Amino acid sequence: NMELARAVSAHVRASHRLWAVGLDGYMEPSTFAEHPDVVSTGGVVIATREGTCRYREVWKTYDYFLVHPALKGLVAGIEVLTDWPTYPHKPVRRPGVPRGPHPLVLHEHQVWC
């Protein structure tokens, strides 16, 4: 998980664009946000108060976004799609973003650790 924080942080620091990263951090948002590499990005972690992943019998918040500081005001919050038929994770999204395929993706990268 700490490797994920390092990889995401290195990727966004190398970007010269605004960025938003959705991730399954498999750690609480506060733990991710306090990682020194994440702090160095200046990014803001935006998470729900609801759990997003069922771990044993407890719902944990492991799915959230890290966004460029300039986007903080535009991403006021996220919501959990509780009725989505997935297990153990439930997807999260920005309120108002339609479900299903998005018609335009401007820039997307996958980072694997």
Beta strands, then each sheet from edge to edge (+ up, - down):
strand 1: 20-24
strand 2: 44-46
strand 3: 53-55
strand 4: 58-60
strand 5: 63-67
strand 6: 79-80
strand 7: 92-93
sheet 1: 1+ 5- 2+
sheet 2: 3+ 4-
sheet 3: 6+ 7-
end
